[in-house]
């Protein structure tokens, strides 16, 4: 816990790493979709006509999107291809954030039982000089902050 008056800087969003069981893909340029939502169930109780009770319902997790510059590595493509062919291979993973000063881990989010629901490539354009970006969207069944 910081002392009164002590400055605490927020983490930087660009200094992160994605870990996936058995996949050694590096250099992700973007990771989005870390989130969860709990459904609100409204319930009126007999005799109380003024207020509505709000109860927590099911919790759902947002799909995680990973983007990276295309290389000769095909591990993520092959994982997606297994899904297309009917073999659902789920993997656990983590999004790890590092400190800027000494590159030590400062926080991590773990996701469970993920599988790729979508793969996409950026557009090809002979007039441009942009990097070819691949995107993989992962559905998962749980998110915790470690």
DSSP file (Angstrom, degrees, kcal/mol; ACC not computed):
  #  RESIDUE AA STRUCTURE BP1 BP2  ACC     N-H-->O    O-->H-N    N-H-->O    O-->H-N    TCO  KAPPA ALPHA  PHI   PSI    X-CA   Y-CA   Z-CA
    1    1 A X              0   0    0      0, 0.0     2,-0.1     0, 0.0     0, 0.0   0.000 360.0 360.0 360.0 127.7    0.0    0.0    0.0
    2    2 A X        -     0   0    0      1,-0.1     3,-0.1     4,-0.1     2,-0.1  -0.371 360.0-114.6 -69.9 149.1    1.5    3.4   -1.0
    3    3 A X    >   -     0   0    0      1,-0.1     3,-2.2     4,-0.1    -1,-0.1  -0.385  47.6 -76.2 -75.8 160.2    2.1    6.0    1.7
    4    4 A X  T 3  S+     0   0    0      1,-0.3    -1,-0.1    -2,-0.1     3,-0.1  -0.349 121.1  14.3 -58.6 131.6    0.1    9.2    1.7
    5    5 A X  T 3  S+     0   0    0      1,-0.3     2,-0.4    -3,-0.1    -1,-0.3   0.378  92.1 133.6  83.7  -4.3    1.5   11.5   -0.9
    6    6 A X    <   -     0   0    0     -3,-2.2     2,-0.3     1,-0.1    -1,-0.3  -0.662  57.0-124.6 -81.9 131.7    3.5    8.8   -2.6
    7    7 A X        -     0   0    0     -2,-0.4     2,-0.5    -3,-0.1    -4,-0.1  -0.584  23.9-170.2 -79.2 132.1    3.1    8.8   -6.4
    8    8 A X        -     0   0    0     -2,-0.3     2,-0.2    -6,-0.1    -1,-0.0  -0.955  11.2-151.8-124.4 110.3    2.0    5.6   -8.0
    9    9 A X        -     0   0    0     -2,-0.5     3,-0.1     1,-0.1     2,-0.0  -0.550  20.0-114.4 -81.9 144.4    2.2    5.6  -11.8
   10   10 A X        -     0   0    0     -2,-0.2    -1,-0.1     1,-0.1     2,-0.1  -0.345  38.9 -93.0 -72.0 159.0   -0.2    3.4  -13.8
   11   11 A X        -     0   0    0      1,-0.1     2,-0.4    88,-0.0    -1,-0.1  -0.378  38.5-115.2 -69.6 150.4    1.1    0.5  -15.9
   12   12 A X    >   -     0   0    0     86,-0.3     3,-0.7     1,-0.1    86,-0.2  -0.723  14.1-144.5 -88.1 137.1    2.0    1.1  -19.5
   13   13 A X  T 3  S+     0   0    0     -2,-0.4    -1,-0.1     1,-0.2     3,-0.1   0.597  91.8  61.1 -79.7 -10.6   -0.2   -0.8  -22.0
   14   14 A X  T 3  S+     0   0    0      1,-0.2     2,-1.0    16,-0.0    -1,-0.2   0.591  85.0  76.6 -93.3  -9.7    2.6   -1.5  -24.5
   15   15 A X  S <  S+     0   0    0     -3,-0.7    83,-2.8    83,-0.2     2,-0.3  -0.622  72.7 120.6-104.1  74.9    4.9   -3.5  -22.3
   16   16 A X  E     -A   97   0A   0     -2,-1.0     2,-0.3    81,-0.2    81,-0.2  -0.864  44.4-153.3-136.7 166.0    3.1   -6.9  -22.3
   17   17 A X  E     -A   96   0A   0     79,-2.2    79,-3.1    -2,-0.3     2,-0.5  -0.989  11.8-142.6-138.8 143.8    3.6  -10.5  -23.2
   18   18 A X  E     -A   95   0A   0     -2,-0.3     2,-0.4    77,-0.2    77,-0.2  -0.948  15.4-165.3-109.7 126.7    1.1  -13.2  -24.1
   19   19 A X  E     +A   94   0A   0     75,-2.8    75,-2.2    -2,-0.5     2,-0.4  -0.940   8.6 178.0-111.3 132.5    1.6  -16.8  -22.8
   20   20 A X  E >   -AB  93  23A   0      3,-0.7     3,-2.0    -2,-0.4    73,-0.2  -0.995  42.7 -92.0-131.5 139.6   -0.3  -19.7  -24.3
   21   21 A X  T 3  S-     0   0    0     71,-2.1     3,-0.1    -2,-0.4    72,-0.0  -0.266 106.2 -12.3 -50.1 116.5    0.2  -23.4  -23.3
   22   22 A X  T 3  S+     0   0    0      1,-0.2     2,-0.5    -2,-0.1    -1,-0.3   0.527 108.2 111.8  73.1   6.3    2.8  -24.9  -25.7
   23   23 A X  B <   -B   20   0A   0     -3,-2.0    -3,-0.7     2,-0.1     2,-0.4  -0.962  46.9-166.4-118.4 124.6    2.8  -22.0  -28.2
   24   24 A X        +     0   0    0     -2,-0.5     2,-0.4    -5,-0.1    -5,-0.1  -0.350  33.2 146.2-104.3  50.3    5.9  -19.9  -28.4
   25   25 A X        +     0   0    0     -2,-0.4     2,-0.2    -5,-0.1    -7,-0.2  -0.725  23.5 179.9 -87.0 134.5    4.5  -17.0  -30.4
   26   26 A X        +     0   0    0     -2,-0.4    -9,-0.1     1,-0.2    -2,-0.0  -0.677  43.7  52.4-124.6 179.6    6.1  -13.6  -29.5
   27   27 A X        -     0   0    0     -2,-0.2    42,-0.7     1,-0.2     2,-0.3   0.887  57.2-179.2  61.9  47.7    5.8  -10.0  -30.5
   28   28 A X  E     -E   68   0B   0     40,-0.2    40,-0.3    -3,-0.2    -1,-0.2  -0.623  14.1-162.4 -72.9 135.4    2.1   -9.4  -30.2
   29   29 A X  E     +     0   0B   0     38,-2.4     2,-0.3    -2,-0.3    39,-0.2   0.695  69.8  14.5 -91.6 -21.5    1.3   -5.8  -31.2
   30   30 A X  E     -E   67   0B   0     37,-1.5    37,-2.5     2,-0.0     2,-0.4  -0.990  51.9-173.5-156.0 143.5   -2.1   -5.6  -29.6
   31   31 A X  E     +E   66   0B   0     -2,-0.3     2,-0.3    35,-0.2    35,-0.2  -0.963  20.5 167.1-138.2 120.2   -4.3   -7.5  -27.1
   32   32 A X  E     +E   65   0B   0     33,-2.2    33,-2.7    -2,-0.4     3,-0.1  -0.878  41.7  58.3-129.0 162.0   -7.9   -6.5  -26.6
   33   33 A X        +     0   0    0     -2,-0.3     2,-1.1     1,-0.3    29,-0.1   0.600  47.7 151.6  99.9  13.4  -10.9   -7.9  -24.9
   34   34 A X        +     0   0    0     -3,-0.1     2,-0.3    31,-0.1    -1,-0.3  -0.662  41.0 103.3 -75.8 106.3   -9.9   -8.5  -21.3
   35   35 A X        -     0   0    0     -2,-1.1    27,-2.0    27,-0.3     2,-0.3  -0.985  48.6-153.3-173.8 164.0  -13.3   -8.1  -19.6
   36   36 A X  E     -H   61   0C   0     -2,-0.3     2,-0.4    25,-0.2    25,-0.2  -0.987   6.2-159.2-147.6 154.2  -16.3   -9.7  -18.0
   37   37 A X  E     -H   60   0C   0     23,-2.6    23,-2.9    -2,-0.3     2,-0.5  -1.000   7.2-151.5-136.3 134.6  -19.9   -8.8  -17.6
   38   38 A X  E     -H   59   0C   0     -2,-0.4    21,-0.2    21,-0.2    20,-0.1  -0.936  25.7-122.5-108.4 125.8  -22.4  -10.2  -15.0
   39   39 A X  E     -     0   0C   0     19,-2.8    18,-3.1    -2,-0.5     2,-0.5  -0.326  20.2-133.4 -63.3 142.2  -26.0  -10.2  -16.0
   40   40 A X  E     -H   56   0C   0     16,-0.2     2,-0.6    17,-0.1    16,-0.2  -0.891  14.9-160.1-101.6 124.6  -28.4   -8.3  -13.8
   41   41 A X  E     -H   55   0C   0     14,-3.1    14,-2.9    -2,-0.5     2,-0.4  -0.920   8.7-150.5-105.8 117.6  -31.6  -10.1  -12.9
   42   42 A X  E     -H   54   0C   0     -2,-0.6     2,-0.4    12,-0.2    12,-0.2  -0.737  17.5-178.2 -90.5 134.2  -34.4   -7.8  -11.7
   43   43 A X  E     -H   53   0C   0     10,-2.9    10,-2.6    -2,-0.4     2,-0.5  -0.987  17.8-150.1-137.9 124.2  -36.8   -9.2   -9.3
   44   44 A X        -     0   0    0     -2,-0.4     2,-0.4     8,-0.2     8,-0.1  -0.814  17.7-145.7 -92.7 130.8  -39.9   -7.6   -7.7
   45   45 A X    >   -     0   0    0     -2,-0.5     3,-1.9     6,-0.4     6,-0.1  -0.757  26.6-100.1 -95.9 142.1  -40.7   -8.9   -4.2
   46   46 A X  T 3  S+     0   0    0     -2,-0.4    -1,-0.1     1,-0.3     3,-0.0  -0.335 107.7  19.0 -59.8 135.8  -44.3   -9.2   -3.1
   47   47 A X  T 3  S+     0   0    0      1,-0.1     2,-0.6    -2,-0.0    -1,-0.3   0.256 104.6  91.8  87.4 -12.2  -45.5   -6.3   -0.9
   48   48 A X    <   +     0   0    0     -3,-1.9    -3,-0.4     1,-0.1    -1,-0.1  -0.821  40.6 159.1-116.4  90.6  -42.6   -4.0   -2.1
   49   49 A X        +     0   0    0     -2,-0.6    -1,-0.1     1,-0.2    -3,-0.1   0.442  64.8  63.7 -90.9  -0.3  -44.0   -2.1   -5.1
   50   50 A X  S    S+     0   0    0      1,-0.1     2,-0.3    -3,-0.1    -1,-0.2   0.850 101.8  35.9 -93.6 -38.9  -41.5    0.7   -4.9
   51   51 A X        -     0   0    0     -6,-0.1     2,-0.5    -3,-0.0    -6,-0.4  -0.791  62.9-140.1-120.7 159.3  -38.2   -1.0   -5.6
   52   52 A X        -     0   0    0     -2,-0.3     2,-0.3    -8,-0.1    -8,-0.2  -0.970  23.3-131.0-114.7 129.4  -36.9   -3.7   -7.8
   53   53 A X  E     -H   43   0C   0    -10,-2.6   -10,-2.9    -2,-0.5     2,-0.6  -0.601  17.3-148.7 -78.1 139.7  -34.2   -6.1   -6.3
   54   54 A X  E     -H   42   0C   0     -2,-0.3     2,-0.3   -12,-0.2   -12,-0.2  -0.954  17.5-176.6-115.8 119.1  -31.2   -6.6   -8.6
   55   55 A X  E     -H   41   0C   0    -14,-2.9   -14,-3.1    -2,-0.6     2,-0.3  -0.838  30.5-106.0-114.5 148.9  -29.5   -9.9   -8.3
   56   56 A X  E     -H   40   0C   0     -2,-0.3   -16,-0.2   -16,-0.2     3,-0.1  -0.561  40.1-179.5 -74.6 136.9  -26.3  -11.2  -10.1
   57   57 A X  E     -     0   0C   0    -18,-3.1     2,-0.1     1,-0.3    -1,-0.1   0.012  44.9 -24.7-107.4-143.2  -26.9  -13.6  -12.9
   58   58 A X  E     -     0   0C   0    -20,-0.1   -19,-2.8    -2,-0.1     2,-0.5  -0.391  57.9-135.2 -74.7 149.5  -24.5  -15.4  -15.2
   59   59 A X  E     -H   38   0C   0    -21,-0.2     2,-0.3    -3,-0.1   -21,-0.2  -0.890  19.9-169.1-104.8 133.3  -21.1  -14.0  -15.9
   60   60 A X  E     -H   37   0C   0    -23,-2.9   -23,-2.6    -2,-0.5     2,-0.4  -0.887  12.6-137.1-120.0 154.6  -19.7  -13.9  -19.4
   61   61 A X  E     -H   36   0C   0     -2,-0.3   -25,-0.2    79,-0.3    79,-0.2  -0.909  19.6-118.3-115.4 137.4  -16.2  -13.2  -20.6
   62   62 A X        -     0   0    0    -27,-2.0   -27,-0.3    -2,-0.4     2,-0.1  -0.428  36.9-103.3 -69.5 142.2  -15.3  -11.0  -23.6
   63   63 A X        -     0   0    0     -2,-0.1     2,-0.5   -29,-0.1    76,-0.2  -0.397  33.9-127.6 -63.8 144.0  -13.4  -12.7  -26.4
   64   64 A X  E     - F   0 138B   0     74,-2.4    74,-3.5    -2,-0.1     2,-0.5  -0.833  18.6-156.8 -97.3 129.4   -9.7  -11.9  -26.5
   65   65 A X  E     -EF  32 137B   0    -33,-2.7   -33,-2.2    -2,-0.5     2,-0.4  -0.925   6.5-167.2-108.5 128.5   -8.2  -10.6  -29.7
   66   66 A X  E     -EF  31 136B   0     70,-2.8    70,-2.4    -2,-0.5     2,-0.4  -0.946   3.0-170.2-114.2 133.6   -4.5  -10.9  -30.4
   67   67 A X  E     +EF  30 135B   0    -37,-2.5   -38,-2.4    -2,-0.4   -37,-1.5  -0.967  13.0 158.8-124.9 141.9   -2.7   -9.1  -33.2
   68   68 A X  E     -EF  28 134B   0     66,-1.9    66,-2.9    -2,-0.4     2,-0.4  -0.985  45.6 -91.5-154.6 158.7    0.9   -9.6  -34.4
   69   69 A X  E     - F   0 133B   0    -42,-0.7    64,-0.2    -2,-0.3    62,-0.0  -0.615  53.0-107.3 -74.5 129.9    3.0   -9.1  -37.5
   70   70 A X        +     0   0    0     62,-3.0     2,-0.2    -2,-0.4    62,-0.2  -0.303  50.9 159.7 -62.0 136.6    3.0  -12.1  -39.8
   71   71 A X        -     0   0    0      2,-0.4    -1,-0.0    -3,-0.0    -3,-0.0  -0.649  58.9 -78.0-137.2-166.0    6.2  -14.2  -39.8
   72   72 A X  S    S+     0   0    0     -2,-0.2     2,-0.2     2,-0.0    -2,-0.1   0.607  94.7 109.3 -77.5 -11.0    7.2  -17.7  -40.7
   73   73 A X        +     0   0    0      1,-0.1    -2,-0.4     2,-0.0     4,-0.1  -0.479  39.9 175.2 -67.9 131.2    5.7  -19.0  -37.5
   74   74 A X     >  +     0   0    0     -2,-0.2     4,-2.8     2,-0.1     5,-0.2   0.225  44.5 109.4-120.4  12.4    2.5  -21.0  -38.1
   75   75 A X  H  > S+     0   0    0      1,-0.2     4,-1.8     2,-0.2     5,-0.1   0.907  83.7  43.0 -60.1 -44.8    1.7  -22.3  -34.6
   76   76 A X  H  > S+     0   0    0      2,-0.2     4,-2.1     1,-0.2    -1,-0.2   0.885 113.9  51.6 -70.4 -37.3   -1.4  -20.1  -34.1
   77   77 A X  H  > S+     0   0    0      1,-0.2     4,-2.5     2,-0.2    -2,-0.2   0.916 110.2  49.7 -61.3 -43.7   -2.6  -20.7  -37.7
   78   78 A X  H  X S+     0   0    0     -4,-2.8     4,-1.8     2,-0.2    -2,-0.2   0.860 108.1  53.1 -65.9 -35.8   -2.3  -24.5  -37.1
   79   79 A X  H  X S+     0   0    0     -4,-1.8     4,-1.2    -5,-0.2    10,-0.2   0.922 111.4  46.1 -63.8 -43.5   -4.2  -24.2  -33.8
   80   80 A X  H  X S+     0   0    0     -4,-2.1     4,-1.9     1,-0.2     3,-0.4   0.908 108.7  56.2 -63.6 -42.2   -7.1  -22.4  -35.6
   81   81 A X  H  X S+     0   0    0     -4,-2.5     4,-1.9     1,-0.2    -1,-0.2   0.853 100.8  58.1 -60.8 -35.8   -7.0  -25.0  -38.4
   82   82 A X  H  <>S+     0   0    0     -4,-1.8     5,-2.8     2,-0.2    -1,-0.2   0.896 105.6  50.0 -60.7 -39.5   -7.5  -27.8  -35.8
   83   83 A X  H ><5S+     0   0    0     -4,-1.2     3,-1.7    -3,-0.4    -2,-0.2   0.929 108.5  51.9 -63.6 -45.5  -10.8  -26.1  -34.8
   84   84 A X  H 3<5S+     0   0    0     -4,-1.9    -1,-0.2     1,-0.3    -2,-0.2   0.858 108.9  51.7 -59.1 -36.1  -11.9  -25.8  -38.4
   85   85 A X  T 3<5S-     0   0    0     -4,-1.9    -1,-0.3    -5,-0.2    -2,-0.2   0.398 125.4-102.2 -84.8   2.9  -11.2  -29.6  -38.8
   86   86 A X  T < 5S+     0   0    0     -3,-1.7     2,-0.8     1,-0.2    -3,-0.2   0.492  84.2 123.1  94.6   3.8  -13.3  -30.4  -35.7
   87   87 A X      < -     0   0    0     -5,-2.8     2,-0.9    -6,-0.2    -1,-0.2  -0.856  46.8-158.7-101.9 103.5  -10.6  -31.0  -33.1
   88   88 A X        +     0   0    0     -2,-0.8     2,-0.7    -5,-0.1    -5,-0.1  -0.723  13.3 179.1 -87.7 107.1  -11.2  -28.6  -30.2
   89   89 A X        -     0   0    0     -2,-0.9     2,-0.2   -10,-0.2    -6,-0.1  -0.925  12.7-157.9-110.3 108.5   -7.9  -28.1  -28.4
   90   90 A X        -     0   0    0     -2,-0.7     2,-0.4    25,-0.1    25,-0.2  -0.603   8.4-168.4 -90.2 147.4   -8.3  -25.7  -25.5
   91   91 A X  E     - C   0 114A   0     23,-2.4    23,-2.9    -2,-0.2     2,-0.3  -0.978  16.7-135.3-134.8 146.8   -5.4  -23.8  -24.0
   92   92 A X  E     +     0   0A   0     -2,-0.4   -71,-2.1    21,-0.2     2,-0.3  -0.672  34.7 169.3 -91.4 155.7   -4.8  -21.8  -20.8
   93   93 A X  E     -AC  20 111A   0     18,-2.3    18,-2.6    -2,-0.3     2,-0.3  -0.946  23.3-138.4-157.4 177.6   -3.0  -18.5  -21.1
   94   94 A X  E     -AC  19 110A   0    -75,-2.2   -75,-2.8    -2,-0.3     2,-0.6  -0.993  10.5-145.2-144.6 148.4   -1.9  -15.3  -19.6
   95   95 A X  E     -AC  18 109A   0     14,-2.6    14,-2.3    -2,-0.3     2,-0.5  -0.985  29.9-164.3-110.0 118.7   -1.5  -11.6  -20.4
   96   96 A X  E     -AC  17 108A   0    -79,-3.1   -79,-2.2    -2,-0.6     2,-0.4  -0.902   7.4-156.9-113.2 130.2    1.6  -10.4  -18.5
   97   97 A X  E     -AC  16 107A   0     10,-2.8     9,-2.8    -2,-0.5    10,-1.3  -0.883  12.0-154.3-107.1 137.0    2.4   -6.7  -18.0
   98   98 A X  E     - C   0 105A   0    -83,-2.8   -86,-0.3    -2,-0.4     7,-0.2  -0.801  17.9-112.4-112.8 151.8    6.0   -5.6  -17.2
   99   99 A X     >  -     0   0    0      5,-2.8     4,-0.9    -2,-0.3   -88,-0.0  -0.475  21.2-136.4 -73.2 148.8    7.5   -2.6  -15.4
  100  100 A X  T  4 S+     0   0    0      2,-0.2    -1,-0.1    -2,-0.1   -89,-0.0   0.848  95.0  57.0 -76.3 -34.7    9.4   -0.2  -17.6
  101  101 A X  T  4 S+     0   0    0      1,-0.2    -1,-0.1     3,-0.1    -3,-0.0   0.902 130.6   1.1 -71.1 -41.9   12.3    0.3  -15.3
  102  102 A X  T  4 S-     0   0    0      2,-0.1    -1,-0.2     0, 0.0    -2,-0.2   0.276  91.3-117.3-132.4  12.0   13.6   -3.2  -14.8
  103  103 A X     <  +     0   0    0     -4,-0.9     2,-0.3     1,-0.2    -3,-0.1   0.801  61.9 148.8  55.9  33.9   11.2   -5.3  -17.0
  104  104 A X        -     0   0    0      1,-0.1    -5,-2.8     2,-0.0    -1,-0.2  -0.697  57.1 -94.1 -94.1 153.2    9.9   -7.3  -14.1
  105  105 A X  E     +C   98   0A   0     -2,-0.3    -7,-0.2    -7,-0.2     3,-0.1  -0.439  42.2 173.0 -66.9 131.3    6.4   -8.7  -14.0
  106  106 A X  E     -     0   0A   0     -9,-2.8     2,-0.3     1,-0.4    -8,-0.2   0.682  63.6  -8.9-111.5 -28.2    3.9   -6.3  -12.3
  107  107 A X  E     -C   97   0A   0    -10,-1.3   -10,-2.8     2,-0.0    -1,-0.4  -0.984  56.4-163.1-161.7 162.5    0.6   -8.0  -13.0
  108  108 A X  E     -C   96   0A   0     -2,-0.3    38,-2.6   -12,-0.2     2,-0.5  -0.995  11.4-149.8-151.1 147.3   -1.0  -10.8  -15.0
  109  109 A X  E     -CD  95 145A   0    -14,-2.3   -14,-2.6    -2,-0.3     2,-0.4  -0.985  18.3-155.8-115.0 126.0   -4.4  -11.9  -16.2
  110  110 A X  E     -CD  94 144A   0     34,-2.8    34,-2.4    -2,-0.5     2,-0.3  -0.854   6.6-165.7-102.4 134.4   -4.9  -15.6  -16.6
  111  111 A X  E     -CD  93 143A   0    -18,-2.6   -18,-2.3    -2,-0.4     2,-0.3  -0.912  10.9-140.3-119.6 152.4   -7.6  -16.9  -18.9
  112  112 A X  E     -     0   0A   0     30,-1.7    29,-2.9    -2,-0.3    30,-0.4  -0.861  63.8  -2.5-120.7 144.3   -8.9  -20.5  -19.0
  113  113 A X  E    S+     0   0A   0     -2,-0.3   -21,-0.2    27,-0.2    -1,-0.2   0.863  78.0 177.5  54.1  48.5   -9.9  -23.1  -21.6
  114  114 A X  E     +C   91   0A   0    -23,-2.9   -23,-2.4    -3,-0.2     2,-0.3  -0.499  12.2 177.2 -83.4 150.7   -9.4  -20.8  -24.6
  115  115 A X  E     -G  139   0B   0     24,-2.0    24,-2.5   -25,-0.2     2,-0.4  -0.980  36.3-101.6-149.3 146.7   -9.9  -21.8  -28.3
  116  116 A X  E     +G  138   0B   0     -2,-0.3    22,-0.3    22,-0.2     3,-0.1  -0.543  33.3 175.1 -77.2 123.6   -9.6  -19.7  -31.5
  117  117 A X  E     +     0   0B   0     20,-2.8     2,-0.3    -2,-0.4    21,-0.2   0.632  68.3  17.7 -96.7 -18.7  -12.9  -18.7  -32.9
  118  118 A X  E     -G  137   0B   0     19,-1.2    19,-2.8     2,-0.0     2,-0.4  -0.988  53.2-168.4-156.8 140.8  -11.6  -16.5  -35.7
  119  119 A X  E     +G  136   0B   0     -2,-0.3     2,-0.3    17,-0.2    17,-0.2  -0.987  19.0 173.4-126.4 141.7   -8.4  -15.8  -37.7
  120  120 A X  E     -G  135   0B   0     15,-2.4    15,-3.1    -2,-0.4     2,-0.3  -0.998  19.6-148.7-149.9 146.1   -8.0  -12.8  -40.0
  121  121 A X  E     -G  134   0B   0     -2,-0.3    13,-0.2    13,-0.2     3,-0.1  -0.849  28.7-110.4-110.5 150.7   -5.3  -11.2  -42.0
  122  122 A X        -     0   0    0     11,-2.3    -1,-0.1    -2,-0.3    10,-0.0  -0.287  50.8 -80.2 -69.9 167.1   -4.9   -7.5  -42.8
  123  123 A X        -     0   0    0      1,-0.1     2,-0.4     9,-0.0    -1,-0.1  -0.316  38.6-124.3 -69.7 149.8   -5.5   -6.4  -46.4
  124  124 A X        +     0   0    0     -3,-0.1     2,-0.3     8,-0.1    -1,-0.1  -0.818  32.3 175.0 -93.3 135.4   -2.9   -6.7  -49.0
  125  125 A X    >   -     0   0    0     -2,-0.4     3,-1.2     5,-0.1     5,-0.2  -0.897  24.2-161.8-146.8 111.0   -2.0   -3.4  -50.8
  126  126 A X  T 3  S+     0   0    0     -2,-0.3    -1,-0.1     1,-0.3    -2,-0.0   0.689  93.7  56.8 -66.6 -18.5    0.8   -3.1  -53.3
  127  127 A X  T 3  S+     0   0    0      2,-0.0    -1,-0.3     0, 0.0     2,-0.1   0.640  99.9  72.2 -85.8 -15.3    0.9    0.7  -52.9
  128  128 A X    <   -     0   0    0     -3,-1.2    -3,-0.1     1,-0.1    -4,-0.0  -0.323  61.7-151.4 -98.6 178.0    1.5    0.6  -49.1
  129  129 A X        +     0   0    0     -2,-0.1    -1,-0.1     2,-0.1    -3,-0.1   0.104  50.3 132.7-132.5  19.2    4.4   -0.3  -46.9
  130  130 A X        -     0   0    0     -5,-0.2     2,-0.2     1,-0.1    -5,-0.1  -0.286  62.2-102.0 -72.8 158.6    2.5   -1.5  -43.8
  131  131 A X        -     0   0    0      1,-0.1     2,-0.5   -62,-0.0    -1,-0.1  -0.580  37.4-109.7 -76.7 141.1    3.3   -4.7  -41.9
  132  132 A X        -     0   0    0     -2,-0.2   -62,-3.0   -62,-0.2     2,-0.4  -0.637  39.8-157.3 -73.0 121.1    1.0   -7.6  -42.6
  133  133 A X  E     -F   69   0B   0     -2,-0.5   -11,-2.3   -64,-0.2     2,-0.4  -0.875   8.5-159.9-108.8 131.8   -1.0   -8.1  -39.4
  134  134 A X  E     -FG  68 121B   0    -66,-2.9   -66,-1.9    -2,-0.4     2,-0.4  -0.849   7.4-158.4-105.0 147.0   -2.7  -11.4  -38.4
  135  135 A X  E     -FG  67 120B   0    -15,-3.1   -15,-2.4    -2,-0.4     2,-0.4  -0.988   7.5-171.8-127.6 134.9   -5.5  -11.4  -35.8
  136  136 A X  E     -FG  66 119B   0    -70,-2.4   -70,-2.8    -2,-0.4     2,-0.5  -0.996  10.0-154.8-125.4 127.9   -6.7  -14.4  -33.7
  137  137 A X  E     -FG  65 118B   0    -19,-2.8   -20,-2.8    -2,-0.4   -19,-1.2  -0.898  11.4-160.2-105.2 128.5   -9.8  -14.2  -31.6
  138  138 A X  E     -FG  64 116B   0    -74,-3.5   -74,-2.4    -2,-0.5     2,-0.4  -0.924   8.6-156.1-113.5 127.0  -10.0  -16.5  -28.6
  139  139 A X  E     + G   0 115B   0    -24,-2.5   -24,-2.0    -2,-0.5     2,-0.3  -0.775  26.1 174.9 -88.7 144.5  -13.1  -17.5  -26.7
  140  140 A X        -     0   0    0     -2,-0.4   -79,-0.3   -26,-0.2   -27,-0.2  -0.925  36.1-132.6-147.6 172.2  -12.5  -18.5  -23.1
  141  141 A X  S    S+     0   0    0    -29,-2.9     2,-0.2    -2,-0.3   -28,-0.1   0.171  79.3  11.1-118.1  16.8  -14.3  -19.6  -20.0
  142  142 A X        -     0   0    0    -30,-0.4   -30,-1.7     2,-0.0     2,-0.4  -0.806  49.3-156.6 172.3 147.5  -12.7  -17.5  -17.2
  143  143 A X  E     +D  111   0A   0     -2,-0.2     2,-0.3   -32,-0.2   -32,-0.2  -0.995  16.6 172.9-138.7 127.3  -10.5  -14.6  -16.4
  144  144 A X  E     -D  110   0A   0    -34,-2.4   -34,-2.8    -2,-0.4     2,-0.6  -0.964  27.8-131.8-132.0 150.9   -8.6  -14.0  -13.1
  145  145 A X  E      D  109   0A   0     -2,-0.3   -36,-0.2   -36,-0.2    -2,-0.0  -0.907 360.0 360.0-102.5 124.6   -6.0  -11.4  -12.1
  146  146 A X              0   0    0    -38,-2.6   -37,-0.1    -2,-0.6    -1,-0.1   0.436 360.0 360.0 -94.8 360.0   -3.0  -13.0  -10.4
